[in-house]
Amino acid sequence: MNRLPEEDWIVFKRHHLAIREAYVNKALQNVFDVMHGDQYSRIEMFEIIAEIMKNYSDSDLNLFGDYRRSTAIKYIRSWIIEGLLSDDQLLEYSDEVKSYLDIN
């Protein structure tokens, strides 16, 4: 499947925004938890936060970066593997897409 059908593209765009928002919130919550814990020195906090942001930033590009119809299937598959796409969200895609992803 080279291109997502129109109805699935509309679903994908909605999911892309919602899933990315949840992903960013998770990253920020991790930073918040480190900042408000008392087990790290300021230097350790800085290093841990820098590592968290690097990891999320690198993954963000792989999970959300190349936003095109021709790459949407790749992202849907990645979201499934990473546990970012819920079963309810997956049900919104057509049988054609689910069949292509081999999850029907």
MARBA-3410 file (N, C-alpha, C, O; in Angstrom, 1 decimal):
104
0.9,-1.2,0.0,0.0,0.0,0.0,0.9,1.2,0.0,1.6,1.5,1.0 ~ 0.9,2.0,-1.1,1.7,3.1,-1.2,1.1,4.4,-0.6,1.9,5.2,-0.1 ~ -0.2,4.5,-0.7,-0.8,5.7,-0.1,-2.1,5.3,0.7,-2.8,4.4,0.3 ~ -2.3,6.0,1.8,-3.4,5.7,2.6,-4.7,6.2,1.9,-4.7,7.3,1.3 ~ -5.8,5.4,1.9,-7.0,5.9,1.3,-7.5,7.2,2.1,-7.1,7.4,3.2
-8.3,8.0,1.4,-8.7,9.3,1.9,-9.3,9.2,3.3,-8.9,10.0,4.2 ~ -10.2,8.3,3.5,-10.9,8.2,4.8,-9.9,7.8,5.9,-10.0,8.3,7.1 ~ -8.9,7.0,5.6,-7.9,6.7,6.6,-6.9,7.8,6.8,-6.4,8.0,7.9 ~ -6.6,8.6,5.8,-5.7,9.7,5.9,-6.3,10.8,6.9,-5.6,11.3,7.7 ~ -7.6,10.9,6.9,-8.3,11.9,7.8,-8.2,11.3,9.2,-7.9,12.1,10.1
-8.3,10.0,9.4,-8.2,9.4,10.7,-6.7,9.6,11.2,-6.4,9.9,12.3 ~ -5.8,9.3,10.3,-4.4,9.4,10.6,-4.0,10.7,11.1,-3.3,10.9,12.1 ~ -4.4,11.8,10.4,-4.1,13.2,10.8,-4.6,13.5,12.2,-3.9,14.1,13.0 ~ -5.8,13.0,12.5,-6.3,13.2,13.8,-5.5,12.5,14.9,-5.2,13.0,15.9 ~ -5.2,11.2,14.6,-4.4,10.4,15.5,-3.0,11.0,15.6,-2.4,11.0,16.8
-2.4,11.4,14.6,-1.0,12.0,14.6,-0.9,13.1,15.7,0.0,13.1,16.5 ~ -1.9,14.0,15.6,-1.8,15.1,16.6,-2.1,14.6,18.0,-1.3,15.0,18.9 ~ -3.1,13.7,18.2,-3.4,13.2,19.6,-2.3,12.4,20.1,-1.9,12.5,21.3 ~ -1.7,11.5,19.3,-0.7,10.6,19.8,0.6,11.4,20.1,1.3,11.1,21.1 ~ 0.9,12.4,19.3,2.1,13.2,19.5,1.9,14.0,20.8,2.9,14.1,21.6
0.8,14.5,21.0,0.5,15.3,22.2,0.7,14.5,23.4,1.3,14.9,24.4 ~ 0.2,13.2,23.4,0.3,12.3,24.6,1.8,12.0,24.8,2.3,11.8,25.9 ~ 2.5,11.8,23.7,3.9,11.4,23.7,4.7,12.6,24.3,5.6,12.3,25.2 ~ 4.5,13.8,23.9,5.2,15.0,24.5,4.8,15.1,26.0,5.7,15.4,26.8 ~ 3.5,14.9,26.3,3.1,15.0,27.7,3.9,14.0,28.6,4.3,14.3,29.7
4.1,12.8,28.0,4.8,11.8,28.8,6.3,12.2,29.0,6.8,12.0,30.1 ~ 6.9,12.8,28.0,8.3,13.3,28.1,8.3,14.4,29.2,9.2,14.3,30.0 ~ 7.4,15.3,29.1,7.4,16.4,30.1,7.1,15.9,31.5,7.7,16.5,32.4 ~ 6.3,14.9,31.6,6.0,14.3,32.9,7.3,13.7,33.5,7.6,13.8,34.7 ~ 8.0,13.0,32.7,9.3,12.4,33.1,10.3,13.5,33.6,10.9,13.3,34.6
10.3,14.6,32.9,11.2,15.7,33.3,10.7,16.3,34.6,11.5,16.6,35.5 ~ 9.4,16.5,34.7,8.8,17.0,35.9,9.1,16.1,37.1,9.5,16.6,38.2 ~ 9.0,14.8,36.9,9.3,13.9,38.0,10.7,14.0,38.5,11.0,13.9,39.7 ~ 11.7,14.1,37.6,13.1,14.3,37.9,13.3,15.6,38.7,14.0,15.6,39.7 ~ 12.7,16.6,38.2,12.9,18.0,38.8,12.3,18.1,40.2,12.8,18.8,41.0
11.3,17.3,40.4,10.6,17.5,41.7,11.0,16.3,42.7,10.4,16.3,43.8 ~ 11.9,15.5,42.3,12.4,14.5,43.2,13.5,15.0,44.0,14.1,16.1,43.6 ~ 13.8,14.4,45.1,15.0,14.9,45.9,16.1,13.9,45.9,17.0,14.0,46.8 ~ 16.1,13.0,45.0,17.2,12.0,45.0,18.4,12.3,44.1,19.4,11.6,44.1 ~ 18.3,13.4,43.4,19.4,13.8,42.5,20.0,15.2,42.9,19.3,16.1,43.3
21.3,15.3,42.6,21.9,16.7,42.7,21.4,17.5,41.5,20.9,16.9,40.6 ~ 21.7,18.8,41.5,21.3,19.6,40.4,22.0,19.1,39.1,21.5,19.1,38.0 ~ 23.3,18.8,39.2,24.1,18.3,38.1,23.5,17.0,37.5,23.3,16.9,36.3 ~ 23.2,16.1,38.4,22.6,14.8,38.0,21.2,15.1,37.3,20.9,14.5,36.3 ~ 20.4,16.0,37.9,19.1,16.4,37.3,19.3,16.9,35.9,18.6,16.4,35.0
20.2,17.8,35.7,20.5,18.3,34.4,20.9,17.2,33.4,20.3,17.2,32.3 ~ 21.7,16.3,33.8,22.2,15.3,32.9,21.0,14.3,32.6,20.9,13.9,31.4 ~ 20.2,14.0,33.6,19.1,13.1,33.4,18.1,13.7,32.4,17.6,13.1,31.5 ~ 17.8,15.0,32.7,16.8,15.7,31.9,17.3,15.8,30.4,16.5,15.6,29.5 ~ 18.6,16.1,30.3,19.2,16.2,28.9,19.0,14.9,28.2,18.7,14.8,27.0
19.3,13.8,28.9,19.1,12.4,28.3,17.7,12.1,28.0,17.4,11.6,26.9 ~ 16.8,12.4,28.9,15.3,12.2,28.6,15.0,13.0,27.3,14.3,12.4,26.4 ~ 15.3,14.2,27.2,14.9,15.0,26.1,15.6,14.5,24.8,15.0,14.6,23.7 ~ 16.8,14.1,24.9,17.5,13.6,23.7,16.8,12.3,23.2,16.5,12.2,22.0 ~ 16.5,11.4,24.1,15.8,10.2,23.7,14.4,10.4,23.1,14.0,9.9,22.1
13.7,11.3,23.8,12.3,11.6,23.2,12.4,12.4,21.9,11.6,12.2,21.0 ~ 13.4,13.3,21.8,13.6,14.0,20.6,13.9,13.1,19.4,13.4,13.2,18.3 ~ 14.9,12.2,19.6,15.3,11.2,18.6,14.1,10.4,18.2,13.8,10.1,17.0 ~ 13.3,9.9,19.2,12.2,9.0,18.9,11.1,9.8,18.2,10.3,9.3,17.4 ~ 10.9,11.1,18.6,9.9,11.9,18.1,10.0,12.0,16.5,9.0,11.9,15.8
11.2,12.2,16.1,11.5,12.2,14.6,11.1,10.9,14.0,10.5,11.0,12.9 ~ 11.4,9.8,14.6,11.1,8.5,14.0,9.6,8.2,14.0,9.1,7.5,13.2 ~ 8.9,8.7,15.0,7.5,8.4,15.2,6.6,9.4,14.6,5.4,9.0,14.3 ~ 7.0,10.6,14.3,6.1,11.6,13.8,6.7,12.5,12.7,6.0,13.4,12.2 ~ 7.9,12.4,12.4,8.6,13.4,11.6,8.2,13.5,10.1,8.0,14.7,9.7
8.1,12.5,9.4,7.9,12.6,7.9,6.4,12.4,7.6,5.9,11.3,7.2 ~ 5.6,13.5,7.8,4.2,13.5,7.8,3.6,13.6,6.4,3.3,14.7,5.9 ~ 3.5,12.4,5.7,2.9,12.4,4.4,2.0,11.1,4.2,2.1,10.2,5.0 ~ 1.2,11.2,3.3,0.3,10.1,3.0,1.0,8.8,2.7,0.7,7.7,3.1 ~ 2.1,9.0,2.0,2.9,7.8,1.5,3.7,7.2,2.7,4.2,6.1,2.5
3.8,7.9,3.8,4.6,7.3,4.9,3.7,7.0,6.1,4.2,6.5,7.1 ~ 2.4,7.2,6.0,1.5,7.0,7.1,1.4,5.6,7.6,1.4,5.4,8.8 ~ 1.5,4.6,6.7,1.4,3.2,7.2,2.6,2.9,8.0,2.5,2.2,9.0 ~ 3.8,3.4,7.7,5.0,3.2,8.5,4.8,3.7,9.9,5.2,3.1,10.9 ~ 4.2,4.9,10.0,3.9,5.5,11.3,2.9,4.7,12.1,3.1,4.5,13.3
1.8,4.3,11.4,0.8,3.5,12.2,1.4,2.3,12.7,1.2,1.9,13.9 ~ 2.2,1.6,11.9,2.9,0.4,12.4,3.9,0.7,13.5,3.9,-0.1,14.5 ~ 4.6,1.8,13.5,5.5,2.2,14.6,4.7,2.5,15.8,5.1,2.1,16.9 ~ 3.6,3.2,15.7,2.8,3.5,16.9,2.2,2.2,17.5,2.1,2.2,18.8 ~ 1.9,1.2,16.7,1.4,0.0,17.3,2.5,-0.7,18.0,2.3,-1.1,19.2
3.7,-0.8,17.4,4.9,-1.4,18.1,5.2,-0.7,19.4,5.6,-1.4,20.4 ~ 5.2,0.6,19.4,5.5,1.4,20.6,4.4,1.5,21.6,4.6,2.0,22.7 ~ 3.2,0.9,21.3,2.1,0.9,22.2,1.4,2.3,22.3,0.8,2.6,23.3 ~ 1.6,3.1,21.3,1.0,4.5,21.3,-0.4,4.5,20.7,-1.1,5.5,21.0 ~ -0.7,3.6,19.9,-2.0,3.5,19.3,-2.9,2.6,20.0,-2.6,1.4,20.1
-4.0,3.1,20.6,-5.0,2.2,21.3,-5.7,1.3,20.4,-5.8,1.5,19.2 ~ -6.3,0.3,21.0,-7.2,-0.6,20.2,-8.4,0.1,19.6,-8.8,-0.1,18.5 ~ -8.9,1.0,20.4,-10.1,1.8,19.9,-9.6,2.7,18.7,-10.4,2.8,17.8 ~ -8.5,3.3,18.8,-8.0,4.1,17.7,-7.8,3.2,16.4,-8.1,3.6,15.3 ~ -7.2,2.1,16.7,-6.9,1.2,15.5,-8.2,0.8,14.8,-8.2,0.6,13.6
-9.3,0.6,15.6,-10.6,0.2,15.0,-11.1,1.3,14.0,-12.0,1.0,13.2 ~ -10.6,2.5,14.1,-11.1,3.6,13.3,-10.6,3.5,11.8,-11.1,4.1,10.9 ~ -9.5,2.7,11.6,-9.0,2.5,10.3,-9.8,1.5,9.5,-10.4,0.6,10.1 ~ -9.8,1.6,8.2,-10.5,0.7,7.3,-10.0,-0.7,7.4,-8.8,-1.0,7.9 ~ -10.8,-1.7,7.0,-10.4,-3.1,7.0,-9.2,-3.2,6.0,-8.3,-4.1,6.3
-9.1,-2.4,5.0,-8.0,-2.5,4.0,-6.7,-2.2,4.7,-5.7,-2.9,4.5 ~ -6.7,-1.1,5.5,-5.4,-0.8,6.3,-5.1,-1.8,7.3,-4.0,-2.3,7.4 ~ -6.1,-2.3,8.1,-5.9,-3.3,9.1,-5.4,-4.6,8.5,-4.5,-5.3,9.0 ~ -5.9,-4.9,7.3,-5.4,-6.1,6.6,-4.0,-6.0,6.1,-3.2,-6.9,6.3 ~ -3.7,-4.8,5.6,-2.3,-4.5,5.2,-1.3,-4.6,6.3,-0.2,-5.1,6.2
-1.8,-4.1,7.5,-0.9,-4.2,8.7,-0.9,-5.6,9.3,-0.2,-5.8,10.3 ~ -1.7,-6.5,8.8,-1.9,-7.8,9.2,-2.3,-7.9,10.7,-1.8,-8.6,11.5 ~ -3.4,-7.1,11.0,-3.9,-7.1,12.4,-5.4,-7.3,12.4,-6.0,-7.1,13.5 ~ -6.0,-7.7,11.3,-7.4,-7.9,11.3,-7.8,-9.2,12.0,-9.0,-9.6,12.0
END
